[in-house]
Amino acid sequence: LLRYAKTSGVPIIMVGHITKGGEIAGPKVLEHLVDVVLNLEGDPNSDHRWLRSRKNRFGANEVGIFELGERGLKGVINPSEMFVSSLRPNEGSNSDEQGLPNGVAWTITTEDSSSTRAFAAEVQALTHDTAHESMPPRSRCYGFHPDRVQLMLAVLSIHANMKELRRQDSFVNIVGGLRLDETGSDLSIAMALASAFYESRIWVDSNGIPPAFIGEVGLGGEIRPVKQ
């Protein structure tokens, strides 16, 4: 098949399945032979499906987002609409109420560090006093690495004078089932946690658009630039 594809220029698509651990079932040599490996993923309770490239000899590992409808899969033109609560938050509200809800911050992400497709993402955070003083505080996160969230909690506690934050339960969620793996999303996590802790919303501009927070947060509390 490989020889035929190379000599004739005819693309060959092979369909397989993955194991419970997320690996491609079968011999690994098959994965090394092909030029592109694509994973079609999605939550059974959601109408959206992700087409992620795990291997691409022709360029960057991109991601395609599709919506499952009556006539099959249809490409999502503007993925940002999926991952933020509103492109115009609190539009029409008076000036005293404008802004994102408490504990919400926006960022711009490519999801994969090698991808060139960027879109907006919404980070939600919630902090609350633990139920009992004798219980250690809990920390849960969905769509972001737990160690990065713990790092943001420690940095805010020490360098932003938020000592009580480490004594509270904290929850972080990335809207729409998105996974943020790049460190450039650190600042948005920190801002969402700070907004939830102080119960203070992040304000929007005169057009109703909130700022997008992009930056890696270091152990010393410094904000570093991202690659792209």
N, C-alpha and C positions, 0 to 999 in steps of 0.2 A: 504493500500500500504506500509506504514512504517513497519507494523508487518511482512508482507510478505518479504520485502527486508531484514530485520534483521534475520529472521529465515532461509531463503533459500540462502542468500548470493548473490542474483541476484541484480545487480545495476539497479536502476530505474531513468530514465532521464525525467524530466518534463520541457517543453518548455513554456515560457510565454513572456510577453512584459513589457516594462517599461513605466512610465508616462513621461510627458514633463519635470517634475522636476528631472528625473533620478532615481525615486524610482520604486521598483517592484510593478506592479499592483496587486490588490487583497489583501486578508487578510494577515497581518504580521505573523500570526501563521504558515503559510506555510514556510516562510523563517526560522523560528526557528526550524522547524521539520527536515529539510534536513541537510545533512552533509557538502555539498559544494554548493556555489552559484557562478555561472560564468556569466560574462557579455561579450557578443560579440559586440564590438564597431568598428567604422571606419567612415572615411570621405567618403561621396558618390563620391567625386571627386578623391579618392585615391584607388589604388589596394590593399592596405594593411589593414588588420583587426587585432584587438587586442582582445585577450581572457584574461580577467582579472578576478581573483578570489576575490570576495568581502568577502567571508566567507570560511574557510577551517579548519575543525576540525582535519585534518590529518597532518597539518604542516603550513608553511608560505604561505602568499598570493602571489603567483607567477603570472607572465604575460607571455602569449604566443603570438608570432607575426607570422602572416600568410600572404601569398601573394595570391590574387585572380587571378587565371588564367583560361584558357579554360577548364581545367579538374577539376576545383574546387579549394579549398584552399590547399596551400602547405606551410609547415613550413619554416620559414626563419632561416637558420642555423647561420648566422652571422648578428645580428641586427645592429651592429655598422656601417655596410655599408649603412644602411638606414639613419642614423642620423648624419653622417659627410659628408662633401662635397667631401673628398678624403682621403683614408688611407695613401696616399703618396703625400701630398700637394706640388705643384710646383716641382714635380720630373723632373729633367732634366734642370731646370733653373740654371742660373749662381748664384754664391754665393751672389751677391748683391740683388737678387730678391727672395731668398728662404725665406719661412715663410708663415704663414697663412695670408689671407687678413686682412686689417685693420678692427677692431671691431669684430674679431672672436676669440673665445677661446674654448678649449675642456675640458670636464670633464668626470668622470666615475660615473655612477649612477645605482641604482637598481630600480629607479622609485618609488617603494613602500618601506617604511622603514623596513618592515618585509620580503621583498623578498631577495632571495639569488642569483638571476641572474643579473649579472652586464654587462653593455655594455657602449661603448663610446657615448657621445652626444656632439653636436656642438651648441654653444651659439653665436648668432649674435646680435650685438648692433650697433646703429647708433645715433649720436648726431648732432644737427644742430641748428644754431641760429633761434630763433623764428621769424616769418614773420614780426611782428610789436612789437616794444618795449612796447606798451601799453597792449599787450596780455600776459596772464600768460603762462609759458612754459607748453607744453603737455608732457605726459608720457604714452606710450602704451606698453603693454607686452603681449606676446602670449606664453603659455606653462609654465608660471611661475607666482607666486602670486604677484599681483601688490604692496602689502605692502612691500614685500621683496626687490623689485626693488627700491622703494622709500627709504628704509633703506640703500641700497648700494649707492644710489645717495647722501644721507646725509653724510654717512661715508667718501666717496671719497672727497666730498666738504670740509669737516672739517679737516679730518686727513691726506689727501693726497694732500692738498693745490690745489684743483681743484675747486676754488670758482665759476668760470664761468660755471661749469657744471650744477649748479642749475638754471641758466638763459637760458638754452638751451632745445629744445625739445629732448626727448630721446625715443628710440624705442628698445625693446628687443624681440628677437624671438628665440624659440627652434626649430631646424630643424626637419622635419619629423613628426610634430604633436605630439611630445613627451611632456609629462607633468612632470616637475621637482618639486616635492613637498618637498623633503628633504632639510634641511638647509645646507647639505654638498655641495650643488651647489652654495652657496653664492659667493665663491671666483672666480668661473668661470664667474659669472655675472659681478663682479667688474672688473675683468681683461678685459673682452670684452668691457665694458664701457670706461675703461681707454685707451684701444687701439684705440677705435673710437675717443675719445676726443683728444688724442695726434697725431692721424693719424700715428700711429706707429705699425707695425705688430709684432706679437709674433713669435719669431724665432724657427726653428726646429733643431733637432740634425743632426749629420752627415749622418744618415740613412733616413732623411726626415720626421721624426716623431716628432710632436709637443708635448710639455708637457701637462699633464692633471692636471687641478687645482681642488683640493678637499679640502674643509674646510669651516667651519662656521665662518662668520665675525660678531664680536661683536660690540656693540655701541661705544666702545673705540678704534675701529680699529684693535683690536687683532684678530688673526686667531686661531680658536679652532679646535681640532681634531674631527673627526666624529666617530660614533659608529662602522661602518663597511665600 
